[in-house]
Amino acid sequence: MKKEVKHKEEEKKPKEKMVNIAEEEYIQLKEKEKEVMEKMLRLQADIENTRKRMERDKIVFLKFSNELIIGELIPFVDDFKRAFTAADQTKEFDVLHKGVEMILKRLLDLLKDKGVTEIEAQGKPFDPAFHEALMQVVSDEYPENTVIEELEKGYLLNERVLRTAKVKVTKAKEELIKEEETEQENAIQQDSEME
């Protein structure tokens, strides 16, 4: 029975074809194989070294990527210190106010040069891509879902939202009445649960 199993295994294996070549040609082929293997190993090592170098470069890039912008912001710190020193010496609010106002203008100019623009929200239709509604109020002056007040300015960086504008938005009177009724019902329910 063992012979039959062995015979079946031999049938599955493809028969290798033997080729006769000169010894000199065989040695040359072996040397060529060795060269190809060495070349392949060197290329693999080069690829690995390149990958490691790119990883290190990426880490260094991320570590120092903000270097230019930070270098441009440091003079503003110096200006603020000078403004506060001048205000401390003169004890005049107007001197401090004027100094801070000048610094703010320079800072806004720098941001504009870097592609930062303000999101215009006041009086515009509410857009959740650019605005975050913090409050809703009923208004007869403005249509529903209109931004009536900016609570915090929003900014774009090269047309991409950097920070949404925090806004107060108008809503329909019916919604307000429904919300007030719901709030009253919740308050009544809480009072009855406490008793």
Secondary structure, 3 states (H helix, E strand, C coil): CHHHHHHHHHHHCCCCCCCCCCHHHHHHHHHHHHHHHHHHHHHHHHHHHHHHHHHHHHHHHHHHCCHHHHHHHHHHHHHHHHHHHHHHHHCCHHHHHHHHHHHHHHHHHHHHHCCEEECCCCCCECCCCCEEEEEEEECCCCCCCEEEEEEECCEEECCEEEECEEEEEEECHHHHHHHHHHHHHHHHHHHHHHC
